[in-house]
């Protein structure tokens, strides 16, 4: 169990699917279609495999709801099932991670890491990375009152993919909501906590990626984005940007001490 700031409150709203994200999710179903629905599940003695399997196979894959997969999504690979089982359900889990606030992309990323996903066939790796990247970019274009984009950014970091492209897209977007999402992330202090157990899911990120993300968040490019949006945004969000600019300055000073 993570402690401290490790589990920030979950945003309750889902993201509206863009045509690109819907297309990528459909490609995910295609890429993993040959992994058949399991007829039995290996589980720890503390779980009921028959009951769990009945819930998971009660409907066609695309029609499974959050309640059907919630237990499996949390327990897969650690106490339930194999990698091939997970590959069968993965497209629906990804679909629900975008469409609900219950199936967490960070948990999916940790499961993929445990399943050595970087060793999977190229088409599977590609579509998974594309889904996470597209969802991340889309989340940064939502107001943080509706969706917290950090969950998708830290998921990409956990997956150990190159963040450079998505970071450049965010910092050059000149998008008001991107700036607000960045402000929210800076104020959360999750990537900056000295105690790993206070970093939330950033605790699962490699040291190199964590340091690169910190440097990016404290860069002049991000400061310019926050400032440029601060002068034109509605008064309701000005205080968020002002507090983030002050926090960024404080973190920069602390880093240079």
C-alpha positions as CSV (number, residue, x, y, z in Angstrom):
1,X,0.0,0.0,0.0
2,X,1.4,3.4,-1.0
3,X,1.3,6.0,1.7
4,X,1.4,9.8,2.2
5,X,0.8,11.6,-1.1
6,X,1.0,8.4,-3.0
7,X,-2.6,8.1,-3.9
8,X,-4.0,11.5,-4.8
9,X,-7.8,11.7,-5.1
10,X,-9.2,10.1,-8.3
11,X,-10.9,12.4,-10.7
12,X,-14.5,11.3,-11.1
13,X,-15.1,12.2,-14.7
14,X,-14.0,10.3,-17.8
15,X,-12.4,11.8,-20.9
16,X,-14.4,12.3,-24.1
17,X,-12.9,10.0,-26.7
18,X,-11.4,11.7,-29.7
19,X,-11.6,9.9,-33.1
20,X,-7.9,9.2,-32.9
21,X,-8.1,7.7,-29.5
22,X,-11.1,5.5,-30.5
23,X,-9.2,4.3,-33.5
24,X,-6.1,3.4,-31.5
25,X,-8.2,1.5,-28.9
26,X,-9.9,-0.4,-31.7
27,X,-6.4,-1.3,-33.1
28,X,-5.6,-2.5,-29.6
29,X,-8.5,-5.0,-29.8
30,X,-7.2,-6.2,-33.1
31,X,-3.5,-6.5,-32.0
32,X,-4.5,-8.8,-29.1
33,X,-7.4,-10.6,-30.7
34,X,-5.7,-14.0,-31.0
35,X,-5.3,-14.3,-27.2
36,X,-8.4,-16.3,-26.4
37,X,-10.7,-15.9,-23.4
38,X,-9.3,-18.1,-20.5
39,X,-11.3,-21.1,-19.5
40,X,-9.6,-21.3,-16.1
41,X,-7.6,-18.9,-13.9
42,X,-4.7,-19.6,-11.6
43,X,-5.2,-17.6,-8.4
44,X,-3.8,-17.4,-4.9
45,X,-5.7,-19.5,-2.3
46,X,-7.3,-16.3,-1.0
47,X,-9.3,-15.7,-4.2
48,X,-12.2,-17.6,-5.8
49,X,-11.1,-18.3,-9.4
50,X,-14.5,-19.7,-10.5
51,X,-16.4,-16.6,-9.3
52,X,-13.8,-14.3,-10.8
53,X,-13.8,-16.1,-14.2
54,X,-17.6,-16.1,-14.3
55,X,-17.6,-12.3,-13.9
56,X,-14.9,-11.8,-16.5
57,X,-16.6,-14.1,-19.1
58,X,-20.2,-13.0,-18.5
59,X,-20.2,-10.8,-21.6
60,X,-18.3,-10.2,-24.8
61,X,-14.9,-8.5,-24.1
62,X,-16.0,-5.1,-25.5
63,X,-19.1,-5.1,-23.3
64,X,-17.4,-5.8,-20.0
65,X,-18.0,-3.0,-17.5
66,X,-15.9,-1.6,-14.7
67,X,-17.6,-3.8,-12.1
68,X,-16.8,-6.9,-14.1
69,X,-13.0,-6.2,-14.3
70,X,-12.3,-4.2,-11.2
71,X,-11.0,-7.1,-9.1
72,X,-9.0,-8.6,-12.0
73,X,-7.5,-5.2,-13.0
74,X,-5.9,-4.9,-9.5
75,X,-4.9,-8.5,-9.0
76,X,-3.8,-9.6,-12.5
77,X,-0.3,-11.2,-12.7
78,X,0.3,-10.8,-9.0
79,X,-2.3,-13.2,-7.6
80,X,-4.5,-13.9,-10.7
81,X,-3.8,-15.3,-14.1
82,X,-1.0,-15.4,-16.7
83,X,0.5,-12.9,-19.1
84,X,-1.6,-14.4,-22.0
85,X,-4.7,-14.0,-19.9
86,X,-3.8,-10.4,-19.3
87,X,-3.2,-9.8,-23.0
88,X,-6.7,-11.0,-23.7
89,X,-8.3,-8.5,-21.3
90,X,-5.8,-5.7,-21.9
91,X,-7.7,-3.9,-24.7
92,X,-10.8,-3.6,-22.6
93,X,-8.8,-2.5,-19.6
94,X,-7.2,0.3,-21.7
95,X,-10.7,1.2,-23.0
96,X,-12.1,1.5,-19.5
97,X,-9.1,3.4,-18.2
98,X,-10.0,6.2,-20.6
99,X,-13.7,5.9,-20.1
100,X,-13.8,5.7,-16.3
101,X,-12.0,6.9,-13.2
102,X,-11.8,3.5,-11.7
103,X,-9.5,1.4,-13.9
104,X,-6.2,3.3,-13.4
105,X,-3.7,3.7,-16.2
106,X,-0.9,3.7,-13.6
107,X,-1.9,0.2,-12.5
108,X,-2.0,-1.0,-16.1
109,X,1.4,0.4,-16.7
110,X,2.8,-1.4,-13.6
111,X,1.2,-4.7,-14.9
112,X,2.8,-4.2,-18.3
113,X,6.1,-3.6,-16.7
114,X,5.8,-6.8,-14.7
115,X,4.9,-8.6,-17.9
116,X,8.1,-7.4,-19.6
117,X,6.0,-5.6,-22.2
118,X,9.0,-4.2,-24.0
119,X,9.8,-7.8,-25.1
120,X,6.4,-8.2,-26.7
121,X,5.9,-8.3,-30.5
122,X,6.4,-4.9,-32.2
123,X,2.8,-4.4,-33.2
124,X,1.6,-4.9,-29.6
125,X,4.2,-2.6,-28.1
126,X,3.4,0.1,-30.7
127,X,-0.3,0.2,-30.2
128,X,0.0,0.2,-26.4
129,X,2.5,3.1,-26.5
130,X,0.3,5.0,-28.9
131,X,-2.8,4.6,-26.7
132,X,-1.0,5.9,-23.7
133,X,0.6,8.8,-25.5
134,X,-2.6,9.9,-27.2
135,X,-4.5,9.6,-23.9
136,X,-1.8,11.6,-22.2
137,X,-1.9,14.4,-24.7
138,X,-5.7,14.5,-24.7
139,X,-5.7,14.5,-20.8
140,X,-3.5,17.6,-20.8
141,X,-6.1,19.4,-22.9
142,X,-8.7,18.9,-20.2
143,X,-9.3,21.2,-17.3
144,X,-7.8,19.7,-14.1
145,X,-11.1,20.1,-12.4
146,X,-12.3,17.4,-14.8
147,X,-9.3,15.1,-15.2
148,X,-5.8,15.0,-13.7
149,X,-3.4,14.4,-16.6
150,X,-0.5,13.3,-14.3
151,X,-2.0,9.8,-14.2
152,X,-1.2,9.4,-17.9
153,X,2.2,11.1,-17.8
154,X,3.4,9.0,-14.9
155,X,2.1,5.9,-16.7
156,X,4.2,6.6,-19.7
157,X,7.2,7.2,-17.4
158,X,6.6,3.8,-15.7
159,X,6.5,2.2,-19.1
160,X,10.0,3.6,-19.7
161,X,9.2,5.0,-23.1
162,X,10.9,8.1,-24.4
163,X,8.9,11.1,-23.1
164,X,10.7,13.7,-25.2
165,X,8.0,13.9,-27.9
166,X,5.0,14.2,-25.5
167,X,6.9,16.8,-23.3
168,X,7.7,18.9,-26.4
169,X,4.1,18.8,-27.5
170,X,2.9,19.9,-24.1
171,X,5.3,22.8,-23.6
172,X,4.8,24.2,-27.1
173,X,1.0,23.8,-27.1
174,X,0.2,27.3,-25.8
175,X,-2.9,25.6,-24.5
176,X,-4.6,27.1,-21.4
177,X,-5.6,23.7,-20.0
178,X,-2.1,22.3,-20.6
179,X,-0.7,25.1,-18.4
180,X,-3.3,24.4,-15.7
181,X,-2.5,20.7,-15.7
182,X,1.2,21.6,-15.3
183,X,0.4,24.0,-12.5
184,X,-1.6,21.2,-10.8
185,X,1.3,18.8,-11.2
186,X,3.9,21.2,-9.8
187,X,1.7,22.0,-6.8
188,X,1.1,18.4,-6.1
189,X,4.9,18.1,-5.6
190,X,4.7,14.3,-6.3
191,X,7.7,14.2,-8.7
192,X,9.7,16.3,-6.3
193,X,9.3,14.5,-3.0
194,X,12.6,13.4,-1.5
195,X,11.0,10.4,0.2
196,X,10.2,7.9,-2.5
197,X,7.1,6.8,-0.6
198,X,5.7,10.4,-0.9
199,X,6.0,10.4,-4.7
200,X,2.9,8.3,-5.5
201,X,3.3,6.4,-8.7
202,X,6.4,8.4,-9.5
203,X,8.1,6.1,-7.0
204,X,7.9,3.4,-9.8
205,X,9.8,5.6,-12.3
206,X,13.5,5.2,-13.1
207,X,15.8,7.7,-11.6
208,X,16.9,9.0,-15.0
209,X,13.3,9.6,-16.1
210,X,12.4,11.2,-12.8
211,X,15.3,13.6,-13.0
212,X,14.5,14.5,-16.6
213,X,10.9,15.2,-15.7
214,X,11.9,17.4,-12.7
215,X,14.2,19.4,-14.9
216,X,11.5,19.8,-17.5
217,X,8.9,21.0,-15.0
218,X,11.3,23.5,-13.5
219,X,12.5,24.8,-16.9
220,X,12.2,28.3,-18.3
221,X,10.1,26.9,-21.1
222,X,7.4,25.7,-18.7
223,X,7.6,29.0,-16.7
224,X,7.0,31.0,-20.0
225,X,4.0,28.8,-20.8
226,X,2.5,29.4,-17.3
227,X,3.2,33.1,-17.5
228,X,1.8,33.5,-21.0
229,X,-1.5,31.7,-20.1
230,X,-1.7,33.6,-16.8
231,X,-2.2,36.9,-18.5
232,X,-5.1,35.8,-20.6
233,X,-6.9,33.2,-18.6
234,X,-10.1,33.7,-16.6
235,X,-9.8,35.0,-13.1
236,X,-11.0,31.7,-11.6
237,X,-7.7,30.0,-12.6
238,X,-5.3,32.8,-12.1
239,X,-4.6,31.8,-8.5
240,X,-3.7,28.3,-9.5
241,X,-1.1,29.6,-11.9
242,X,0.2,32.1,-9.4
243,X,0.7,29.5,-6.8
244,X,2.4,27.2,-9.3
245,X,4.8,29.9,-10.4
246,X,5.7,30.6,-6.8
247,X,6.1,26.9,-6.1
248,X,8.3,26.4,-9.2
249,X,10.5,29.3,-8.1
250,X,10.8,27.8,-4.6
251,X,11.7,24.3,-6.0
252,X,14.3,25.9,-8.3
253,X,15.9,27.7,-5.4
254,X,15.9,24.5,-3.3
255,X,17.5,22.5,-6.2
256,X,20.3,25.0,-6.5
257,X,21.1,25.1,-2.8
